[in-house]
Amino acid sequence: MTNISKKKREDMIYFLTQLRELHNDDASIIAFNEIQAALTEKKYGLVWEEHTERVDEELKTKIPVFTEVKEKKINLSSSEEYNFLLEGDNLHSLYLLEKTHLGMIDVIYIDPPYNTGNKDFRYDDDYVDEEDGFRHSKWLSFMSKRLWIAKSLLSKDGIIFISIDDNEQAQLKMLADTILGENNFIIEMPRQTKKSGKTTGSFSKNHDYVLVYVKENKDVFMMQEHIDDDYKNEDEFVDERGKYKLNQTLDYDSLTYSSSMDYPLEVEGEVFYPGGDYEKYIERQKGNHKRADWAWRWNKKLFDFGYDNGFIVIKRKNDGTARIYTKTYLNAKIKKDKKSNYYIDYEKKTKPMSSIELTENTYSNDRAKKDLAFFGLEDEFDYSKPVELIKTLIKCHKNKDAIVLDFFAGSGTTGQATLIANVEDGGNRKFILCTNNENGICENITYKRLHDTITKFQCSLETSELLYEASFNQTLLKNANNVLSQIDTIKKENKEKFDKVNVSFEDKKLAVYGINIQSVNDGIKANLKYFKTGYVNKFDDQDAVISDELSSYISEMVELENGIDLATDYYKLIISEDCLEDFVTDISAVKKCSKVYMSSEILLTAKQERVLKENEVEINIIPDYYFANELREVGEL
């Protein structure tokens, strides 16, 4: 079939060629080139009217910087590492994070404005309502800039989760495919927002979505532990290999016949043949065999390894005949290395998260209200997501020491979820939250929630381990007595290991969980710094030395990039030779210090270098990328 758009494009380009012959002045040539570029640009994908924002214009004449609000610092953890709350337009914060955290963020969760047309999306200080003809274009312009930077911040193992509803879901999916890569899309998960939603026509609207993308590596997801009730047997290896099932014979007659796999096996003084018949074995050796005929599944070398390592069982019948079986363990299997040597590989059986996991009520906005109630904020914020949702998403990443970023932080749920996740699984994740201070949200809601989570949060956190799982069906009901007996045994065996053992019925399955309860009575101890975005004007004062002014903001950049507090004795910021000399002559200060962050313009004398080396002080050069581009722009580099 004819590509009509292509033909029209070719006709118009031909017409332009004719016009070029008639009009060859510079202005006309430039105009023709621009028209041809517009005609030949990509024609499939998302197209919108690109809009600029006030913050875009500000970046042309101003340099964003961070200033610490020191009275809001919280230092309650013995760890030297800090979390960060960044107040200001998130585009400015992202612009600076691109300098300090390029390729360093492991998990991003964002809950951007849904653009409902009901005062939830503000563009250039004005709410975008449903009558705005450029409503979607403004939202896409707004999101596009931020997603491009978000992509650059993600590590190669990074994951980004984005909440959205039907108002912009279709547009966001196409935008994210373009920026993050269609091949990096993992899944779009529906989430139940509330039990009873707003009715639109014949339907009650009860859900939104979470889009999931990776930066590059897809093997970064923490799978859920899986218990298979077919694995019932135990041996001396149960602690490391788990239980095993015995449903596979070593010999098969459904395999394509191979003479190399048809050989006698001597085990415990007895000789075995595939199929158990010596006469038929002799016939096969003469070439009288079917296409699929009796043979062993394992070669002799693999059998010897399996036998020596407890993978082989001889099962005998009452008539004295015997057959060889292989054990299939829950958490172990035999593998072969590059040199064809066999080894035992240990890996716990897991199962992926269901695509409809988030439709459970525990992830709904009803829970979010309860989460906010502890902080007295339930009436202050309307669109918060529940802690359980974000905690579950964060814990999807294998790295328990992940750096977590949320640049639409709102009420601060992501910060609380990160800290609770650490308590539950012993992780050491750190968070960076960005939000504006419209109506005092950053100071009065986000910061208050983080402050109270760290200083006085109270809760009982339950961590569970799946001990038994079986499908709830007729077979289970027929064997009810055996199942109940098995559950009683599980409870007795795990009495000391868990605070309690619960039996539940969910998703047509019977499950037994071991549960440990950890009480938090006076907050989840952590460290937090509060930075505000500000500006240094590029061109206002011709006598001003911009580099001198920017040097006042270097400490915040160093602290943010390294997650530290330069006010402690462990670290020292040195931006002048006088500062360096004062430091190295104060031996008591040098002895307490572990790292110095030094301007690249400072040259160490032999004596200064020796003092630092003798006291094992690590030297870190302050990177030029903090403000080098801006200084080149104003002619100071």
N, C-alpha and C positions, 0 to 999 in steps of 0.2 A: 504494500500500500504506500501511496505517496506521502512523504513527510511535508505537509502543507506549510508549516512554519519555516522549515528549512528552505523550501522553494521561494517563499516570500522574502526571506533573509538574503538569499543569493541574488534575487532580482533587485533588491534595494542596494546591495553592495555594487552590483553592475551599474546601477544608475549613479551611484556616488563616483564611480570611476569616470563616467562621462562628464560629471560636473567638475571633477578635478582638472580635466583637460580645458575646460572653459574658464575656471577660476583657480589660478595657481599662485595667488598672493599668499603670504605667510598666514594671515588671519583665517583665510578660507581653508588652507591645508590643515591647520590645527583643529578647526571645527569639523572638517570631514573625518579626521582621525578619531576624534572623540565620538562621532556618530557611529563610525565603523566598530569601535571598541565596544560601544553599548549594544550594537547589533549582534556581535559575535561572542559576548560573554555568556556564561552558563545559563541555560534556559530551563533546566530541571532543578527543582528544589524550592525552598522557601523564599519568597520575594516580598519585601515590605519597604515602605517609605522610611528611610533612615532619618532619625532625629538626633540632634545633639542635646546634651543636658547642660545645665548651669555649671556642673562640676567639670565638664569637658572644657568649657571656656576658662574656668579658673586655672586649670592645669597649664594653659598657654602662658599665663603671666605670673603664676605662683608655684612655689615648690612645697608640696605637702611635707609636714614633719610631725613627729610625735613628741608630746610633752607629758611627763609622768605627773599624775595627781598623787603626790607622795602620802598624803594623809589617808588615802584609800588602800594602801598596801597592806596585805595580810601575810603574815609569816608564822604559820603554826605547824608546818611540817619540818621534820628533821632533814628532809631532802633539800638540796641546794637548788633544785629545779623549780621554775615558776610557770604558772598559767597566766594568760593575759586576757584582759577585757579592753577592747579598743573602741573608744567613743568617737563617732564622726561618720560622715558619709562613707559607706562601705567601699565605694570606688577609690576613694583616697587611701583607705586602709589597705585595700588590695594592691594598689599601686606601690605602696611601701613594702608590703609583704612579698611582692615579687622580687624585691631586692634582698630580703633577709631569708626567704623560705622557698626559693626557686627549686622545684623538684624535691621538696622535703616533706610535704604533707601526705599522710597516709590515708586519712579518711576525711571527706568533706560531707557534711549534711547541711542542706539549705531548705528553708521553707519560705520561698519568695512570695510576694503578693500574688494572689490568685487572679487579680484583675477582673473582679466580679462586676465592676461598675458601681459598687456601693461603698465608696470611700475607703477602699482597702489598698489602693495604689496611688501614690502621689508622685507626679512627674514635674520637676522644676517648681516645687512648692505648691502645685495645684493638684487637686484630686482629679483623676481621670474617670469620667462617668460613662455610662453606657451610650450616651448620645454622641460622644466624641467619635468623629469619623476616622480618626487615626489612633483609636484606642489600642488596637493590636500592634500597630507599627511602633508606637511609643514603648509598649511593653517589651517588644522584641529588641528594639534598640537598647533599652535598659538592660535586658538580660544578656544580650550578645556580648557586650563589653565585659561584663563580669564573668561570664563563662569562659571566655578566651583566657583571662588571667587565671581563673580557677584551674584550667587545664595545665597551664605552665607551673602552677604550684604543686600539682600532684606528683608524687614519686612514681617510679615505673610500676610499683606495686600498689598504687593508689586506687581508691574506690570513691565515687561520688554518688550520693543519694539525694534525690530532688523530689520534694513533695509538690503536688499540683492537683488541680481538679479540672473538670471538663471545659472551663472557660478558656484555658490556654494549653490543655494537654496535647492536642494535635500539633499546635505550633511549636511547643517546647520539644516534642519528640523529634521533629524535623530539624529544629535548631541544634539540639544536642547531637543528633546524628552528624550534622555538618561539622560542628566544632570538636566534639569528643571522638567522633568516628563511628560509623554505623557498625563496624565489626567489633567495637568495644562495648556495644549495648549488651547488657546481660538479661534484664527482665523489667517488666512494668507490673508492679504488684498492687492490686486493689487493697484499699484499707477502709475498714468500717469507721465512719466518723461518729455515728450515733445510732442508737437503736431505732429511733423514729426521726426521719429526716424531713426536710422541707418538701412539700408536695409540689411537683411541677406537672400539671396535666394529670395523667393517669398513673404517674410514678412518684414514689417517695424517694428523694435523693439522699442516700445514706452512705456514700463512699467518695473517696478521692483516690489518688494514686501515689506510689513512690517509684520513680524511675531510677534504675541502677546502671551505672557505667563504670568501666575500669579504665585506667590510663593506658595500660599495655599488657600487664601480666594478669591472666584470668585465674591462675592457680593461687589465689590469695584468700579464698573464703574458708572460714572455720566451719566445718560441717558438724551437724548435730550427731551425738553418739547414738548408735543404733543397736538395739538388742533384738536378736532373732530367736524366737522360742524354739526353732528347729535345732539349735545348738544346745543339747541337753547333757552331754557326757563330759565328765571331768577326768583328768589324769594328773600326774605329778607336775605338769607344765601349766596348769590352769592359771596361775598368777600372771604369767607373762604372755601366754598364748590365748587365754580365755577358754571357754568350753568348746567342744567339737561335736560334729555330727559324723555319722558313719553310714553314708548312703551311696558311696561310690566303690564299686569293685575295681580291682586293678586290671582285670581283663574285660574286654568288650568284644561283641561280634558285630557292632554297628559301625565300626571304624573302617576306613579304607585299609585293606590288608597290606602289611609290610612285613617281609620276611625277617628284617632286622629286629622287629619288635615281637617276634614269635620265637621264644627261646625257653629252655627249662630253667626254673628258679629253684634252688635248694635253700629251704628255710627250716631251721631247727631240725635238721636231719631228714626232712621230707622234701621230695621233689614235686613241684607244681608245674602244670602246663596250662596255657591259656585255654579256657573252656573246660578244663578238668578232664580231658580225654586224651590219653597217650596215643591211641590208634589214629585218631583224627589229626593229632599233631604231626605224626609220621606222614600221613597223606598230604598235609599242607606243605611239608618240607619237600615232597616229591613234585610239587607244583599243582596239586589237585585242590585248589581253594577257590572260593567265591571272590567277587570284587570286594565285598565287605565280609570279613571273616575274623575268627578269633585271633586276638593279639593282646599284648600288654599295652597299657597306656603310658607306662614309664620305661625308659631304657634301663640297662643294667646299672649304669653309674648312678642314675637318679634313684633307682630302687635301693641301692646300697646306702646312699646318703639318707634317704627317708627312713630306712629300717634302723640305721644307727642312731637316728635322732627322734625315734618314737612316733613316726608317721604311719607305721604299718600295723595292722591288726589281722590275726588269723581267726576267722570265725568258723566254728565247727557245728555241724548238725548232729542230731541224735543218732543218725546212721553211721557217724564216724567220718563222713566226707567233710572237706574243709575248703574254704575259699579265702582269697586274700582281699582285704579292704584297705582303703587309704583314709586317714583322718582328714577332715576339712575343719580347720580351726577358725574361730571367729576373728582372731586378731593376728594370725601368722600364716605365712605361706612360703613355700620353697621357690627361690628364684635362682637364676644363673647369671654370673657376672660376665664381663667382656672376655675373660680367659676361660670361659666355659666351666668354671667351678661353681658348685651349688652352695647356697647359703640360705639361712632363714631370715625372712624379712618380716619385721613386726610393725603392724599398723592397725590401729583400732578401726573397726567397722563403723562407718558413719553413714548418715543419710542427709541429703540436701534439705534446706528449708523449703517448705511447700510454697508454691506461688500464691496460695490463698491464706498463708499464715497470718497476715495482718488483718484478716476479716474477723479475728477473735475480738471480743469486747474489751480485752485488756489493753488493746492498742487504740481505743476510741477516744474522742475528745471528752467524753464523760469522765474518763479517768484523769484527763488533764486538769479539769476543774478541781478534782480532789488533790492532785499534786500541788496546785497553787494554794490550796486552803491552808496548808501548814504554815505558809509564809504570810498569810493574811492578804493574798493577792488575787483571790478568786474573782473579785469584782473589778479588778484593775486591767485585766487582759482577756480579750475575747477569742484569740486565735491560737492559743498555745497548744503544742502537741504533747502527748503524754510521755513521761520519762521512760516508760517501758518500751515504747516504740523506738526512740532514739538509742536507748541502751542496747536493744536487740540488734539494731543496724550496726552500731559501733562494734559490737562483739562479733559481727560477721567476719571482720578482718582478723587474720591469723596473728598479727603482731599485737601483743598485749602492751607494748611500749609505744603504741602509735601516737602520732601528733594528729589531733582532731581539730578541724576548722569549721566554724559556722559563721558565715558573713551575713546572715539574716537572723541574728541571735534572738531578737525579740525578748521574751521573758527569761532567757538564760537556761532553758531546759537542757540544752546540749552540755553545758558545763556540769549541771547536776548529774545527768546521765553518765557522763564520763567518770566522775568521781565514784558513783555507785558501782559502775562496772569494775573499777579497780578493786573495790572492797570485795566484790563477789568472786573474782577470779585471780586476785593477787597481781593484777597488772599495774603498770606505771605509766599509763597514758597521760598526755598533757593536752590541754585545750587552748584554743585561741578563738575568742568570740568578738565579732564586730557588729555594732549596731549604732544607729544615730541616737540623739537625745531628744527627739521630738516629744513634746509634752512630758519631758523628764524621764522617759522610759529607761534610759541607760542608768542614770543615777538612782532612780527611785524603785525600779522594778528589777532590771537585770542585775545590777550590783547588789541590791538587797538580797535577792535570791541566792546569789553566789556566796555572799558574806554569811548568810544564815546557814547555808548548807555546810560551810566550812566550820562555823563556830558553834552552832546549836541545833543542827538537824538531828531529829530523833526518829528511829524506825527499826523495824526488825527485818533484816534482809535474809531471804531464804535462797539457798543454793540447792539444786536438786540433781540427782543422778538416777537415770533410768535403770532399774534393776530387772524388770520383766515386762514383756509386752506380748499380747496375743490378740488376734482378730476375734471380735465378738460375733460368733456365728453358732450354727447348730452343733458343730463338732465340739465347741467349747462347752456348750450347755450339756451335751451328753457326758462329757468328762468333768463335770462341775466339781465333783468330790476330789478328784485328783488335782485339779487346778487350785482349789481352796487349800488342799494339803501342801501344795508347792508354795503357795503364797505364805502360809504359816511358817514354812521352813525358811523362806527368804527373810521374813520378819525376824526370826530368831537369830539367823546368821548375821544380820546387820544391826542388831540391837545396840551394840557398842559403837559401831562406826557412825551412826546417824542419830540426830536428835529425835527424829520420828520417821516412820515408814508409812506412806500413804498409798491407798489403792484408789484409782480413779477410772472412770469410763469416759473416753473422749474419742471423737471421730470413729465410732464403732470399734473401738479397741479397749481392751482391758490393760491397764498399765499400773505398775508398782514403782513408786519413787522413794528413794532414800533422801531425806531432807535434813540439812543442817541449818540452824538459825543463828545469825550473828546480829547482836544488838548494837545499834549505834545510839549513844545517849547524849553526846556533847559535840556533835559535828563530825564531818569527815575531814581530818586534818590535811591541809594543803596550803600552798603558797600562791598568792595572786598579786599581780600588778595591774594598775588602771592607767591607761594612756589615753590622751585626747589628741585628735588631729588638729594641727594648726598650719600656718603658712609662713613662708618667707617670700617676700615679693622679689621678682627677678630683676625688674628694670626701673622701679620708682626712683631710687636715689642713686645717681650716677657716681657719687663719692663712696657709696657703701661697698665694703668688701664682702661679697656673698659667702666666700669660703669661711671667713671668720664667724659670720653669723650662723652658718650651718654647723660649725664645730660644736656649738652649744647643744646640738641635738644628736650628736654621735652616740652618747651614752645609751639613749633609748634604743637606738638601732642595734647596738652590741648586745644589750640585755635581751631584746626580742629575739634576735637570731640564735643566741646561745641559751636562752631560758634561764638567765641568772640575775642576780642583784649585785650591781657594782658597788653598792654601799657597804658590803661585808668586807672583812679582812682577807677573804680568800681571793678576791679579784682586784685588779688595779687598772684603771684607764689612764693612759699616758699619751697626751697629745702635743707635748712640747718637750724640748731638751731640758729646760729648767725643772719641769715636773719629774722627768726621769732622774735627774741628778739628786733632787730632794728625796726621791723614793729609795734609791740604792744606798744613800748614806744613812737611812734609817733602818738599821739591820733588824731591829725587832719587827718592823713592818714587813720586811722582806721574808723573814722566817715564817710569818703567818700566811703569806701569800702563796697561792698555787699557780695562778695564771696572771699574766699581764696582757692587756690589749693595747697595742702601740701603733701610732701613726707611721705610715710607710715612709714619711719624710725624715724620720728620726734615725740617726746613725749611732749605733752603740760604740762606745770606746772599749778598748780591750779590758779595762778594769771593770766597767759596768757589766759587760758580758760575762766576765769571770764570777762576779758577785751573784748574778742571777743563776748561773750554772751550778755554782757550789751549793746554792740553797734550793736547787731543783725547781726553779720557777719557770714554767712553760711560757714561751713568748709567742703571742699571736698577733700578726699584723692586721690592723683594721683594713678591711677590703676597700678598694677604690670604688666598687660598684654602688656604694650607698648613694653618693651624690655626684659622681664623676660626669655623667651625661649632662646634668644641669649646669655644672661649672663650665663645661665646654660650651654650652649654649650661651652663657653670659660672657664668654671670652676669658675665663680665669684658668683654663687648662689648655 
